[in-house]
Amino acid sequence: MTAPRTPRRKRLPDHASERDERALAIDKVGIKDLVYPIRVLDRANQVQHTVARMNLSVSLPHEFKGTHMSRFVEVLNARRGEMTIRNMPSILADIQARLEARDAHLEATFSYFISKRAPVSGVESLMEYVCRFDASMRGSELDFVLCVRVPVKSLCPCSKAISDRGAHNQRSLVDVELRSSEFVWIEEIVAAVEACGSAPLFALLKREDEKYVTELAYDNPKFVEDLVRDSVIALRALPGVTWLRVSAENQESIHNHSAFAQIEWSASAAAVPSPAHPGQPAPTETPGFGPWLREQRVLRGYSQQGLADELGVSAAHLSRVESGDKRLSDEALARAARLLGLPADEVCLRAGVMPAWVWVKVAQDPGGFLRRL
């Protein structure tokens, strides 16, 4: 009995490589919604295994009829699913080389899990955060955007101020898109945003934890405007951040619609506030004053409502001061200094308000003042 003959492989036509005469280049062509297992960097455990939904594409010059779709998956297979900002340039360069393209694009959306302990009971659970890597390589130039959705709890300052009992609150979704010249952990983004909500969310809470989270939110009311501003202030302080777009959506509990706010910020376009004239307070607090005041308040055990009462302002107004949107009067700054046990002049300077005696010193020797600065 003779062995079966191995069929001869015929040379098959490659229509994708044929010339196209319509003179229209294609910006992006590729595969979409590919479900693929990947590994990403995990701050606590080094590596986390998860599943991504991926879009991969390249640009196609006008003279080519089509692209070779199977080669996208071949590049991923060669990487065995490892997907981080550190190897993103080489992944995109491989796509460029395999598909003979100048531009390559990759989007990977995946669930990332962080272990969190409940604030009182300490019970541990995994909290899900939806993330996305949005990367492009044009020639040799890489553009990488890290996107993270962070859910938090927010409580309405207006509802709290006008209601005799309670205040309406809701789940808020904060979407962060971030470019950075240095490595930024997903955990750092999550922690920064959660600190800006009325309270963080947890996958598992016992009764004592529910009490804590409910009261924490009540003492820390936030409008959607506060949430998005505070988040930008916190995120732009992370190492190497050059560009941000932060969107916040409050899924309202008493309306049939959501409240929404968005800020786009870049380091290159950040405006420098003009100095105030003698005798005139700055129109708003300096960017760092609000977070600094909130930190001093928390260190000394004041709730937002408690400090607001001592300063003679509403909790809603203090919330906007802490987000950098509003300013405190000179009298309120002086009271804040006494309550915090700090020199009044130091608190005023942090708030962008120049004490009168300092103006006099500057006027006497402006050149010397500038040299000392």
N, C-alpha and C positions, 0 to 999 in steps of 0.2 A: 504494500500500500504506500503510495507516494504522499509525502507531506504537502499540505495545501500551499499554494504559492502566495507569497506576500503581494498584495495588490500594488501595482506601480502607482506612485503619486504623480498625478498629472499637474502640470503647472496651471493654476487657476487664474482667471482674469482678475485684475485689481482695479475695479472701476473707481475706487476712491482716489487713486493716484492719477486719474485721467485729467486732462486739461479742461477747464471750464471757460467758455467764451463770453459769459454775461457781465464780466468786469465788475463784480460786486463782492467785496471782501465781507467775511462774516466776523462779527465782534466776538461771539462766544458760540462754540458748538461742542457738545460732549454728552455725558450721561448724567441723569438726575435721579434722585431718590434711591441710590444704591445703599442698602442696609449692610453694614460691614462691622465686624468686631475690631475694636481698636484698644490701644493702651495709651493712657495719658499720665503725666506726672502728678503724683499725690504727695502733698507736703508731709503728711503723717506716715504714709506707708510706702513711699517712694514711687510706686506704680499702682494705677487703678485700671482694672479691666472694665470696659463698658461697650456699648453698641452705638454706632453713629449712623445717621442718615446723611449721605454724602452727595454733593454735586461736584463734578469735575469737568472742566472745559478748557479749550484753547481757542486762540484766534485762528482764522483760516484765510490765507491770502486769496485774492480774487482769482488767481489762475488755477487753483486746485478745486476739484469737484467735491471732494469729501474728506473726512478724517477717519482714522482707524479706531473705532470705539473700544475694541477689546484691549488696547494697549493701556488704557487708564487702569483697568483692573490688574493688569500685569505689573504695573508699577507698585500698586498697593500690596499685591502678593509678595513682591520682592522685599518690601519693608516689614512684612508680617504684622501689620496693623499698628506699629509704633507711630504715634502722632503727637508731636510736641512742637512748640515754637522753635526749639533748638534744631530740629531736623527738617523743619518746613522748607528752608531754602533748597536743600538737596532733593526733597521730594518733588518740588516744583521744577527744579532743574532737570530731574529725570523725566518728568512729563514733557517738558520742552524738547528734550533730546529724542525721546521715543516717538513723539508725534511731529517732530520737525517743525515746531511752532515757536514764534517769538514770545507770545504771551500765554501764560498758564494760570488757571484759577482753581481754587479748591475751597469748598464750604463743607464743614463737618459739624452737624448738630447732634449733641449727645447729652445724656443725663450724667451728672456728676454728683456723688454722694459724700456728704461730710457727717462724721459722727458728732452729735451734740448731746450735752448733758442738760437735763432739765434744771432750772435755776434753784430749786429748793430741795426736791427729793433726790436729785442727782441721777435719775434713771437715764440710760443712754439709748439713743435711737439714731437712725440714719435719716438725714434730711436731703431731699433731692433739689438740685439746682440745674436748670436747663442752660447749657453753654453752647457756644459756637466758635469755631475757628474760621475766620474769613481771610483767606490769604491769596495774594496774586503776585506773580513774578512777570515783570515787563522787561525783557532783556535780562540784565543782571540786577535789576532793582526790585527789592522785596517790599511788599506792603502787607503787614499782618495786623489784623484787628481781632482782639479777644472780646467776646461778647458773653455776658453773664446775666441771667434773669434772677433777681433776688426778691422773694416775697417777704413782706414785713406787715406789721399791724400798724394802722394809723387811727388816731382819735381826733375828731373835729374840734378845734378850739372854739369855734362859734357856737356849736351845739352845747359844749360844756359851759360857756359863759352865759347862755340864755336859759338853760334848763335848770329846774330845781332839783331834779334827780337824774343822774347819769349823763351820758353823751353818746351820740351814735359813733360807731367805729366800723372799720372794714379792713379787708385784706387789700394791701397795695402791692402792685407789681412794679419793680424798678428794673428797667432794662439798661444795662451798661455796655457801651461800646468803647473800647480803649486801645490807643496806640501808645507804646512805650519804648524807649531806647534801652531799657533794662528789663530783666526778667521779673514778671509780676505773677504771684501765685493766685489761683482762683480763690483760695481761702482768704487772701488779703482783700480782694474785692468784696467778697461776701461780708467779712467782718466790718469793713468800712461802711457799707450801706446799711447793715443791720443796726449799727450804732446811731444811724440818723432817723430811723423810724420811731414811732411811739413805743414799740416793743418788737423784739424779734419773734419769729415763728419757730415752732418745734413740732416734730412728728409725734412725740409722745409726751403728755403732761399728766401728772397726778393732780388731785384736788388742790393741794397746797401750792403746786406750781401754777395752776389756773388763777388762783387768788393773786399770786405775785405778779403774773403777767398782766392781768386785768388792771391792777392798781398801778403798775408801772406805766401802762399806757395812759391811764387817767391823769397821772402826774406829768405827762410829757406829750401834750396835744400837738398835732402837726397838720397843717394844711398840705395839700399836694404841692403847693409852691414851696413850702418849707422843706418838704422831703427832697425835692429835686435840687434845690439850692444847697442844702446841707450835704447831700451826696456828692455834688461836684466839688465842694470845698474839701471833703474828706478824701475823695479819690485823687484829686490833683496833687495831693501831698505824698502819694505813693512814689516809690523810686522811679525816676526816668519818664514819668507820664508826660507825653507831648500833645495828646489830643483826646478829647472825651465827647461823647454824646450820651446824655443821660435822660431817659424818659421815665416818668412815673405815672401810673394809672391807679386811681382809687376806685375800686369796685364798690360803689356807694351802696349802703345798706338801707337808705331811706328814699332813694331816687331810682327811677328806671333808666338811669344812664350812669356812665362813669365820668369822673373828673380826671383831667389829663394835664401834664406839663412837661416841657422838654427844654433842655439847655445843651447847646454845643459850645465847647470851650477848647481853645488851643493855646499852648504856651507862647507861641509866636505872636498871637493876636491879643494876648491878655493886656487889657488897658491898665495904665498906671494912674491912680487917682491924683488929681491936682491938690497941692497943699492948701489948707485954709488960710485966710487972711487973719491978721491979729484981731482978737476980739470976736471972731466968728468960729463956731464949732464946725467940724467937718460935716457935710451933708449926710453921710452915712458912716458907720463905724468902719475901721480898717478891716481888710479881709480876715485877719487872724483874731480879731477881738471876740467875735461871737463864740467860736469853738473854745477859745481860752476861758471866757466867762462860764460857759457850760461846764468845762473841766473843773474850774474852781468851785462852782456850785455843788457839783457831785462830790468832790473831795470833802466838802464841809457838811455834807448830809442834807442839803436843801433840796426839796422838790422844786420843780419849775413854778408851781403855784405858790409855794411857801416863800421863795425869794421874790416873786412878783409882788406879793402882798407887802413884804418888807420895803420894797422899793417904791411902792405906790403906783404900780402899773398893772395892766392886765396880764394874765398868763399868755394870751395870744400875742400881745406886744413883745413880751420877753422872748417868746418863741421866735419871733421874727428878728429880734436883736441877735439871738444865738445863731440864726442862719445867715446873718450879715445883711439883712434887708432893711432893718430899722436901726435907729440910734437911741441911746439913753440921753436924757437931759443932763445938764451939768449937775443939778441937784441929785438926780438919781445916781450919777457916777460917784458923787461924794458919799451917798448912803451905801452904795455897793462897796466902796473902799473900806468903810467902817465895819460893815458886816463880814467882809472877807479878811479883815485884819491886815490890810495892805496900805502902803502910803498912797494918799489921794493923788499925788502928782504922777505916780507910776501908773495907776489905773487910767487917769486921763490920757496920758501919752499912748498907752496901749489902745485906747479908743480913738486915737487920732485927734484929740483935743489938746492944744498947746496951752499950758498954764501961763497966766499973764507975766509972771516973773521971768519965765524962760524967753518970752518974746522980747522983754526988755534987754536981757543978756545978749540975745542974738542981734538986736538992733545996735547995741554998743560996739560989737566987733563981728560983723557978718563974715568978713574974710577969715578970721580966726576960727569961727564956728565951722565954716565949710572945710577948712584944713583939718580940724579935729575929726569931723565926720569921715 
